[in-house]
Amino acid sequence: MFYASMFHPHYPFVSRLPFLVFIRCNKRLATMSSTNPAEESSEPVKSSERSADSSAAEPLTGSSNAGAEHRPPGRGFTEEELAIHRLHRQACQARQQMYVDPSSGYKVFTEHAHLQRGKCCGSACRHCPYGQVNVKDPAKRKHFNSLFYL
């Protein structure tokens, strides 16, 4: 038996809507990148994701050509870039929010801090795991060199 007070006067099905809506909230939208293939999950990867992540799977040696669009041909990562990557990786493993940039002395947010925030802040951060999607000014967007944004 239905009562008239069970329904909204203008929209009779609105009162049932909370029972019909199911949202899965526990799934992470982004995962932390890993330099060690053994640390990666065993979940299957879609072909579109595989092609986007193929440059990240290259070893971190000086002979890599990743990010060659803004470097001379045949040149790998600089010592400064490798030092930044090493400090960032250590800070993420220690679950730290920030680390000190070796060249400038400024504090830089880690990828771990960005994942805890849950979305891109729009500040063109170096280790943004969201692809800097909320950066308003295209001139501020940085290029990804397969380690971090330059």
N, C-alpha and C positions, 0 to 999 in steps of 0.2 A: 504494500500500500504506500503510495507517494503522498507527501504533504506538500501543499503549495509553498510553504516556507523553505523547502529544500532547494528551490530553483531561484535564480536571479530573475527579476520580473521581465527584463528585456532580452536576456540571453539565457535560455533555459539550460544549456549544456555547460556554462561556465562553472557552475558549482561542482561538476564532475571532473573538471580539468585537472586539479591536483592529483587525482587518483590515476590519471592516464599518463602523466608525464613522468618519465624515468630518465635520469641523467647519471651517467657514470662519471664520477668526479675523482676517482683515485688514480687515473692513468696519467703519467707524466707526459707533457707535451714536447719536451726536449730532453735529450740525454747528454751527458757529459762526454766530450770527445776523449778518445783514448789513443795513445801512441803505441801501445802494445796490443797486437792482434789477439793475444791470448786473453786479454781483459774484456774484449768485446763480447756482447751477448750472442747466443747461438740462434737467435730468431732469424728467419729468412728475410733477406733484403730485397726490396722491389728493384727492378732494373733501372728505373729512373733515379732512385737513391744511390744505386751502385755506381752509376756514371758520375754523379755529383761528388761522391766520396772517393773516387779512384785516386785523386791527387793526394788525399790525406793518408792513404795507405802506403805511400812511398817512404823509404827509410830516410832518416834525418841526417844524411851525409852531405858533404859539400858538393857532391856531383848531381844533386837533384835539379831539375829544370822547372819545378813548380813555381808559379808566379813570374814567369819569364816575360810577361807583357810589359813590365816596367824595369827590366834589367838587361844588361848586355847578354848576348847568347853565350851559353856554356858556363855561366857563373852560377854558383850555388848560393846557399845562405851565408850571410856574413857572420862573424863571430858575435857581434852584438845581437843579431836576431836569434842565434842559438842560445846565447846567455839569457835573453828574455824568455825564450821558450822553456829553458831549463828551470828558471826561477818560477815561472807560472805553473809548470807541472808539479814542482815541489810544493808550492803553496796550495794547489788543488788537492794533492794527496794528503796534506795536513789539514784540509778543510778550512783554510784561512780565507777571509773575505778580500784581503788586499795583499799586495807585495810592493816593494820599492823598485822602481825602474832603475836599472844600473846606469844608464846614460844621463837621465834628467834628474833623478832623485825624487820624482813625484810618486805618490802612491797610486797604484793602478788596481781596479777591481778585477778579481779573478772570474773565470767562467762559473765557478761554484757560487759566487755571490750573485751573478746574473740569474742563474737557475733558481736560486732561492727567491729572487724578486718575482720571477714568473712571467715577465714580459720585457720587451725592449724599451729602454728608457728614452731613446731618441738622442743620446749624446755622442753617438759614433764611437762607442767604446772599443778598445783594441781586441778584447776577447769576447765580443757579443755572440752568444750561441744562437741568436734569433735572426742573424743576417742583416742587422741594422735596419729593420723594416720601418721603424718609426722616426728615422732621421729625416727632418723636413727639408733641409737644404742639400741638394744633390752635390754641391761642391764639398760638403763636409764628409760625404761618404768615402770610405777608404777601400782599398783593394785588398783582397785576401790572398796571402802568399802561401797558403796551405798550412801555415802554423798559426797566424793571427792576422788582423787587419793592419795595414801600413797606412 
